[in-house]
Amino acid sequence: MKKLFLAVIFLLIAAHVATAQNTSKNRSLYPSVKLSKNEFLLHLSLALVAKEGCDNYLVNSQYINGYIDATGIVPRDEPLLHDLIRQARIELSKDRSSYCSNVRTVFSSEPLDGRATPSDID
């Protein structure tokens, strides 16, 4: 009876350890959300213009710098970014309050909260 009891305890411990190892292998340190370069440039342009024109708007500079470091892109050399910033400034000048509230809504619902990784890196 004592051997049976010890065997059951041993099996329970082994099952628990195996389950814990499987769940930890399935969790990655890297998020599964991917963001393309064009999406990143769009988000960056919206954020930069919102920082210029909206009150109390904070940009997640750690995420932006991390994306740039990870991909090696140079945003100031991207013609698309300049076009997107120009378009965003036009939208801001048309209706500041709508632009600011829309940008805040976009960034609160989009994966740009630090979990998104560049799609160029696999």
JOKAUR-V66792 format. One record per pair of residues at least 24 apart in sequence whose C-alpha atoms are under 8 Angstrom apart, sorted by the first residue. I is the first residue (numbers start at 1). J is the second residue. If there is no record, write none. Layout:
[[I;J] [I;J]]
//
This chain:
[[30;117] [31;115] [31;116] [31;117] [32;116] [32;117] [33;111] [33;115] [33;116] [33;117] [34;116] [34;117] [34;118] [34;119] [35;116] [35;117] [35;118] [35;119] [36;118] [36;119] [36;120] [37;118] [37;119] [37;120] [38;80] [41;75] [41;80] [41;81] [41;84] [42;81] [42;84] [44;81] [45;81] [45;84] [45;85] [45;88] [46;84] [46;85] [46;88] [46;103] [47;103] [48;85] [49;85] [49;88] [49;89] [49;92] [50;99] [50;100] [50;103] [53;92] [53;96] [53;100] [54;96] [54;100] [60;113] [63;112] [63;113] [63;114] [67;117] [67;118] [70;118] [70;121] [71;118] [71;120] [71;121]]
//
